[in-house]
Amino acid sequence: MEIPDEDTQEETAVRPTKATGLRSVLADDFDVWQAVGGVRGLIETTAPGVVFLVAYVATREILPSVAAPLVASLLLVLIRVLQRIDVAPALGGVLGVVISAVWAGRSGEASNYFAVGLITNAAYLVGLLASLALRWPAMGLIVGFMRGDATGWRSDPAQAITRRRYVQMTWLWSALFGLRLAIQVPLFAADATAALAVAKLVMGPGLFALVAWFTWMMVRGLPPVAAGGSDN
């Protein structure tokens, strides 16, 4: 077994872990793969949907269609366990798949596998629009917190540009969830299950990464946060 020299050990110790998810908008260089959680994150996010689509097209039966993605999700968690990797990121996905599978199975409608996702997107959209109506743009609170200034930007006269950008970011993410609903709800209502599964995959991590990239571009142009922030 080769032992790395001291320089290599030091480099490994200080090498930063790239931010994933929404935190990627604060990175110096935007990385699409990291935004969606890397290759593993992309697989864990899309695999259940792909497996559902394949099972549904092949069988047109509810039971195998909802059981297959559940098995796939559990296998992905098991792989993390065997590799001794944190399973927490995958558990949320398993819970979502379980709820979706139970809902579809009990209702007898395969399209209901996607009902939870539609409700979640609607909830995000309502929350974002409500925050705009209240003049507390949600993306300002989220990005502001990550930057070390959760609320100070709202009352500071010198932060007019920041306030305007946070409003724009909130509209941008509202458009993401609104677009998903505009495309997917009619397919759900028409019981076009296969088309809905495809739409969900197409408008999943890829669309998230695109909107995250635009958000990153906006964050790059923000004035720096004052030392210590100002969470007043």
C-alpha positions in Angstrom: 0.0 0.0 0.0 1.5 3.3 -1.1 1.7 6.0 1.6 1.3 9.5 0.2 4.0 12.0 1.1 3.4 14.9 3.4 2.7 17.3 0.5 0.0 15.0 -0.8 -1.5 14.5 2.6 -1.7 18.3 3.2 -3.3 18.8 -0.2 -5.9 16.2 0.5 -6.6 17.6 3.9 -7.3 21.1 2.7 -9.0 20.3 -0.6 -12.5 21.8 -0.3 -15.6 19.7 -1.0 -17.6 21.2 -3.8 -21.0 22.5 -2.8 -24.0 20.5 -4.1 -27.6 21.5 -4.6 -28.6 25.1 -4.1 -25.3 25.8 -2.3 -23.6 25.5 -5.7 -24.8 29.0 -6.5 -22.1 30.3 -4.1 -19.2 28.4 -5.7 -16.4 30.3 -7.4 -16.9 28.2 -10.5 -20.3 26.7 -11.2 -20.2 22.9 -11.7 -23.3 21.4 -13.3 -22.5 17.9 -12.0 -22.0 19.1 -8.5 -25.2 21.1 -8.6 -27.1 17.9 -9.2 -25.1 16.0 -6.6 -22.5 14.5 -8.9 -23.0 11.3 -10.9 -24.2 9.4 -7.8 -26.7 12.2 -7.0 -28.0 12.2 -10.6 -28.4 8.4 -10.6 -30.2 8.4 -7.3 -32.5 11.2 -8.4 -33.5 9.8 -11.8 -33.2 6.0 -11.4 -36.6 5.5 -9.7 -38.4 7.5 -12.4 -36.6 5.7 -15.2 -37.4 2.3 -13.6 -41.0 3.3 -13.2 -41.2 4.3 -16.8 -39.7 1.1 -18.1 -41.8 -1.1 -15.9 -45.0 0.8 -16.8 -44.4 0.7 -20.6 -43.5 -3.0 -20.4 -46.4 -4.1 -18.2 -49.1 -1.4 -18.0 -49.7 -2.8 -14.6 -49.7 -0.8 -11.4 -48.1 -3.2 -9.0 -44.8 -3.8 -10.9 -44.7 -0.2 -12.0 -44.7 1.1 -8.4 -42.7 -1.8 -6.9 -39.8 -1.5 -9.3 -38.7 2.1 -8.4 -39.1 1.2 -4.7 -36.7 -1.7 -5.1 -34.3 0.5 -7.1 -34.3 3.1 -4.3 -33.6 0.6 -1.6 -30.8 -0.9 -3.7 -29.2 2.5 -4.0 -29.4 2.9 -0.2 -27.9 -0.5 0.2 -25.0 0.4 -2.1 -24.3 3.4 0.2 -24.3 1.1 3.2 -21.9 -1.4 1.7 -19.6 1.4 0.6 -19.9 3.0 4.1 -21.2 6.3 2.7 -23.7 8.5 4.4 -27.1 7.2 3.6 -29.0 10.4 4.6 -29.0 11.9 1.1 -30.7 8.8 -0.3 -33.2 8.3 2.4 -35.3 11.3 1.5 -35.7 9.9 -2.0 -36.7 6.5 -0.6 -39.4 8.1 1.5 -40.8 10.0 -1.5 -40.9 6.8 -3.6 -42.6 4.9 -0.8 -45.3 7.6 -0.4 -45.8 7.8 -4.2 -45.9 4.0 -4.5 -48.5 3.6 -1.7 -50.6 6.5 -3.1 -50.7 5.0 -6.6 -51.2 1.4 -5.4 -54.1 2.3 -3.1 -55.8 4.5 -5.6 -55.5 2.0 -8.5 -54.2 4.8 -10.8 -50.5 4.6 -12.0 -50.5 8.4 -12.7 -50.9 9.0 -8.9 -47.3 7.9 -8.5 -46.5 11.5 -9.6 -49.1 13.2 -7.4 -46.8 13.8 -4.5 -44.3 15.5 -6.8 -46.9 17.8 -8.3 -48.2 18.7 -4.8 -44.6 19.5 -3.7 -44.0 21.7 -6.8 -47.3 23.5 -6.1 -46.3 24.1 -2.5 -42.9 25.5 -3.5 -44.6 27.8 -6.1 -47.2 29.1 -3.6 -44.5 29.7 -1.0 -42.3 31.6 -3.4 -45.2 33.7 -4.7 -46.4 34.4 -1.2 -42.9 35.6 -0.2 -42.9 38.0 -3.2 -46.4 39.3 -2.2 -45.1 39.9 1.3 -42.0 41.6 0.0 -39.8 39.0 1.7 -38.4 37.2 -1.4 -37.7 33.6 -0.3 -34.5 33.3 -2.4 -33.2 36.4 -0.6 -33.7 34.6 2.8 -32.1 31.4 1.5 -29.2 32.8 -0.5 -28.7 35.6 2.1 -28.4 33.1 4.9 -25.9 31.1 2.9 -23.9 34.3 2.3 -24.0 35.3 6.0 -26.7 38.0 5.8 -30.1 36.4 6.0 -32.2 39.6 6.4 -30.0 42.6 6.7 -30.1 43.2 2.9 -33.8 44.0 3.2 -33.5 47.1 5.4 -30.1 48.4 4.4 -30.5 51.3 1.9 -27.1 50.4 0.4 -28.4 46.9 -0.6 -30.9 48.0 -3.3 -29.1 46.0 -6.0 -29.1 42.9 -3.7 -32.8 43.3 -2.9 -33.6 43.6 -6.6 -31.5 40.5 -7.5 -33.2 38.4 -4.8 -36.6 39.3 -6.2 -35.4 38.3 -9.6 -34.1 35.0 -8.3 -37.4 34.3 -6.5 -39.3 34.9 -9.8 -36.8 32.6 -11.6 -37.4 29.7 -9.2 -41.1 30.4 -9.3 -40.9 30.0 -13.1 -39.2 26.6 -12.6 -42.0 25.2 -10.5 -44.7 27.0 -12.6 -43.3 25.5 -15.8 -43.3 22.0 -14.3 -46.9 22.3 -13.2 -48.0 23.8 -16.5 -46.6 20.9 -18.4 -47.2 18.0 -16.0 -50.6 18.8 -14.5 -52.4 18.5 -17.9 -50.7 15.2 -18.5 -51.7 14.0 -15.0 -55.3 15.1 -15.7 -55.3 13.2 -19.0 -53.9 10.1 -17.3 -51.0 10.2 -19.8 -48.7 8.3 -17.4 -45.9 7.4 -19.7 -45.7 11.0 -21.1 -45.9 12.4 -17.5 -43.0 10.1 -16.5 -40.9 11.4 -19.4 -41.8 15.0 -18.6 -40.8 14.6 -15.0 -37.4 13.2 -16.0 -36.7 15.9 -18.6 -37.8 18.7 -16.2 -35.9 17.2 -13.2 -32.2 17.6 -12.4 -31.4 19.1 -15.8 -33.8 22.0 -15.4 -32.8 22.4 -11.8 -29.1 22.8 -12.9 -30.0 25.3 -15.5 -31.9 27.5 -13.1 -29.2 27.1 -10.5 -26.7 28.3 -13.1 -28.7 31.4 -13.8 -28.9 32.0 -10.1 -25.2 31.6 -9.8 -24.7 34.2 -12.5 -26.9 36.6 -10.4 -25.1 35.9 -7.2 -21.8 36.6 -8.8 -22.8 40.2 -9.5 -24.0 40.9 -5.9 -22.1 43.3 -3.7 -20.0 41.6 -1.1 -21.6 41.0 2.3 -20.3 43.3 5.0 -18.0 41.7 7.6 -20.1 39.8 10.1 -23.3 40.2 8.1 -26.3 42.2 9.4 -29.1 39.8 10.3 -31.3 42.5 11.7 
